């Protein structure tokens, strides 16, 4: 791709979105080392010059993609928890949605980079997601009238158990069923 400014999209935020979408696609398909700024720019249909006006390097783009994924997980869980119906059903929906989204990442080359090459930064992102998940669960649990002290324990146990199930699952349907069993065992009927 050449650096002709006439080929560039008009807005900075549009450029950012195009770069992140292109990078997300490439990181999911290719090894981290195979993804270059040139390749990201070509996939985003922009010049490298324009890309560098938005991001300083591939590492920064990768970090933004990882953080965007966290935001998508949080948003999906919020949507599940904000629904109507019994608390247990909403918790099951939220936790299985989170597990399914994370499984898609864990089965891609993106996961290799996340958990092996960029360990220090990613550990903070994973901790941030874990804390946001626990807070979302706590908000839903206490919003259903469960005592905040008990809710804190329930949120922590549900998040940790769901994580364990996700990391040791044999298939998604079994993992979803296991999450449902745990939630129904811990959350009182009628809440």
ABEGO torsion letter per residue (X at the ends): XBABAAABBABAAAAAAAAAAAAAAAAAABBAAABBAAAAAAAAGBBAAAAAAABABAAAAAAAAAAAAAAAAAAAAAAAAABBEBAAAAAAAAAAAAAAAAAAAAABAAAAAAAAAAAAAAAAAAAAAAAAAAAAAAAAAAAAGBBAAAAAAAAAAAAAAAAAAAAABABAAAAAAAAAAAAAAABBBGX
